[in-house]
């Protein structure tokens, strides 16, 4: 009886709010706009997630096939692989020149001294690279090189998606799906001692997986300028 009363009161309040002769039209228009916006965002997110999952699946298959069957890597492809990692290794990747020949990669161009070892290790870790030749121009301070920006944070190297600030669409989807699975497990085993922990973890995964990513809106102009130099992702 109490539940029915609360439900009826809630529906009545909602009807008064929406059908109000003074502000009801404006409220209905805002609600309609929000629904259209949510539908558009959901469609765009689904499209981006589908593309990302497809690309990552194809990339994983190609990577596994290459590791199993081996074979030489084309010089152009190898250089492109190394270039795709530079944004994770140095502050100014566009200044680094990469040349590849028969598995030997030559790095040249200006670089800051605290990035040299990270750059060399990162290039050597790329599949198909057997040797890295260092022809870099090492500088201690950014003001020694025209065009270098000041006060840019040193990249920490490439990490898995869940440890990065901005997640890929497929990563957000998989984390959200894991959260839904944890909540379902908690509901089916409500008497278990682990049910509250599972439900809490599921809510957290849903929040981080399907929540709106507002990090892009909070970027400063300096970080946007820095992002134009950073490149990364799946390469051939």
C-alpha positions in Angstrom: 0.0 0.0 0.0 2.8 2.4 0.9 4.6 1.6 -2.3 1.5 2.3 -4.4 1.0 5.6 -2.6 4.7 6.7 -3.2 4.4 5.7 -6.9 1.1 7.6 -7.3 2.6 10.7 -5.6 5.7 10.5 -7.8 3.6 10.2 -11.0 1.4 13.1 -10.0 4.4 15.3 -9.3 5.9 14.4 -12.6 2.7 15.2 -14.4 2.4 18.6 -12.7 6.0 19.3 -13.6 5.6 18.4 -17.3 2.1 19.5 -17.9 2.4 22.8 -16.1 0.6 25.4 -18.3 3.3 28.1 -17.6 6.6 26.3 -17.8 5.5 22.9 -19.1 6.2 23.6 -22.8 9.8 24.8 -22.0 10.4 21.8 -19.8 9.1 19.3 -22.4 11.3 21.0 -25.1 14.4 20.7 -22.9 13.6 17.1 -22.2 13.1 16.4 -25.9 16.5 18.1 -26.7 18.2 16.0 -24.0 16.8 12.8 -25.3 17.9 13.6 -28.9 21.4 14.6 -27.6 21.6 11.3 -25.6 20.5 9.3 -28.6 23.1 11.0 -30.9 25.9 10.5 -28.3 24.9 6.8 -27.9 24.9 6.2 -31.6 28.3 7.9 -32.0 29.8 6.0 -29.1 28.5 2.7 -30.4 30.0 3.4 -33.8 33.4 4.4 -32.4 33.5 1.4 -30.1 32.6 -1.0 -33.0 35.4 0.5 -35.1 37.9 0.4 -32.3 37.1 -3.2 -31.4 37.4 -4.3 -35.1 40.7 -2.5 -35.5 42.2 -3.9 -32.3 41.0 -7.4 -33.1 42.6 -7.3 -36.6 45.7 -5.8 -35.1 46.0 -8.6 -32.5 45.5 -11.3 -35.1 48.1 -9.7 -37.4 50.5 -9.4 -34.4 50.0 -13.0 -33.4 50.5 -14.2 -36.9 53.6 -12.2 -37.4 55.1 -13.6 -34.1 54.3 -17.2 -35.0 55.5 -17.1 -38.6 58.1 -14.4 -38.3 59.6 -13.0 -41.5 61.3 -9.7 -42.4 59.5 -6.4 -41.9 59.5 -3.9 -44.7 61.7 -0.8 -43.9 58.8 1.6 -44.4 56.5 -0.3 -42.1 59.2 -0.7 -39.4 59.9 3.1 -39.5 56.2 3.8 -39.2 55.9 1.5 -36.2 58.7 3.3 -34.4 57.2 6.8 -35.3 53.9 5.7 -33.8 55.6 5.2 -30.4 57.5 8.5 -30.3 54.6 10.5 -28.7 54.8 8.1 -25.7 58.6 8.5 -25.4 59.6 12.1 -26.0 58.1 15.6 -25.5 58.7 16.7 -29.1 58.2 13.6 -31.4 58.0 15.6 -34.6 61.6 16.6 -34.2 62.8 13.0 -34.3 63.8 11.5 -37.7 63.5 7.7 -38.0 65.2 5.7 -40.7 65.0 1.9 -41.0 67.1 -0.6 -42.9 67.0 -4.4 -42.6 65.9 -4.2 -39.0 68.3 -1.5 -38.0 66.6 1.8 -36.9 68.5 5.1 -36.9 67.3 7.9 -34.7 68.4 11.4 -35.3 67.3 14.9 -34.3 67.2 17.1 -31.2 66.1 15.5 -27.9 66.3 16.4 -24.2 68.8 14.5 -22.1 66.3 12.9 -19.7 64.4 11.3 -22.7 67.3 9.6 -24.4 67.3 6.3 -22.5 63.5 6.0 -22.7 63.5 6.7 -26.4 66.2 4.1 -27.1 64.5 1.4 -25.0 61.1 2.2 -26.6 62.5 2.0 -30.1 64.3 -1.3 -29.4 61.1 -2.8 -28.0 59.2 -2.4 -31.3 58.6 -5.7 -33.1 61.0 -6.1 -36.0 63.7 -3.9 -34.6 67.0 -5.7 -34.1 69.3 -2.7 -33.6 69.0 1.0 -32.7 71.6 3.5 -33.8 71.8 6.6 -31.8 72.5 9.8 -33.8 70.5 12.1 -31.6 71.5 15.7 -30.7 71.2 15.7 -26.9 70.3 19.0 -25.1 69.9 19.7 -21.5 67.3 22.5 -21.7 64.4 23.2 -24.1 65.6 26.7 -24.7 68.6 25.3 -26.5 66.5 24.2 -29.4 64.3 26.6 -31.4 60.8 25.3 -31.5 60.9 23.3 -28.3 58.0 24.2 -26.0 58.7 24.8 -22.3 57.1 23.2 -19.3 55.8 20.1 -21.1 55.6 17.0 -18.9 57.9 14.1 -19.8 55.9 11.2 -21.3 55.9 8.2 -19.1 56.1 5.7 -21.9 53.2 3.7 -23.4 51.0 2.0 -20.9 48.0 -0.2 -21.1 44.7 1.6 -21.7 43.3 1.3 -18.2 46.3 3.2 -16.8 46.0 6.0 -19.3 44.1 9.2 -18.6 41.9 8.8 -21.8 40.6 5.4 -22.5 40.0 3.9 -25.9 36.3 3.3 -26.8 36.7 -0.5 -26.7 38.4 -0.3 -23.3 35.5 1.7 -21.9 33.0 -0.8 -23.3 34.8 -3.8 -21.9 35.2 -2.2 -18.4 31.5 -1.3 -18.5 30.5 -4.8 -19.6 32.6 -6.2 -16.7 30.8 -3.9 -14.3 27.4 -5.1 -15.5 28.6 -8.7 -15.1 29.7 -8.1 -11.6 26.4 -6.5 -10.7 24.5 -9.5 -12.2 26.7 -11.9 -10.2 26.1 -9.9 -7.0 22.3 -10.0 -7.5 22.3 -13.7 -8.1 24.4 -14.4 -5.1 23.0 -11.9 -2.7 23.6 -14.0 0.3 27.2 -14.4 -0.4 29.7 -12.5 1.7 31.4 -11.2 -1.5 28.1 -9.9 -2.9 28.6 -6.3 -1.6 32.2 -6.1 -2.8 31.1 -7.4 -6.2 28.3 -4.9 -6.4 30.6 -2.1 -5.4 33.2 -3.1 -8.0 30.5 -3.4 -10.6 29.2 0.1 -9.9 32.7 1.5 -10.2 33.3 -0.3 -13.5 30.0 1.0 -14.9 30.9 4.5 -13.8 34.3 4.5 -15.5 33.2 2.4 -18.5 30.0 4.2 -19.5 30.4 7.5 -17.8 31.0 10.6 -19.8 34.6 11.3 -20.5 35.0 15.0 -19.8 38.8 15.1 -19.8 38.9 16.5 -23.4 36.8 19.5 -22.3 39.2 20.3 -19.5 42.4 20.4 -21.5 44.4 23.6 -21.5 45.5 25.3 -24.7 49.0 24.1 -24.0 48.0 20.5 -23.8 46.0 20.8 -27.0 49.1 22.1 -28.8 51.1 19.3 -27.3 48.5 16.7 -28.5 49.0 17.8 -32.1 52.5 16.4 -31.9 51.6 13.1 -30.2 50.7 10.2 -32.4 49.9 6.6 -31.4 47.7 3.7 -32.0 47.6 0.5 -34.1 49.9 0.4 -37.1 50.6 -2.1 -39.8 
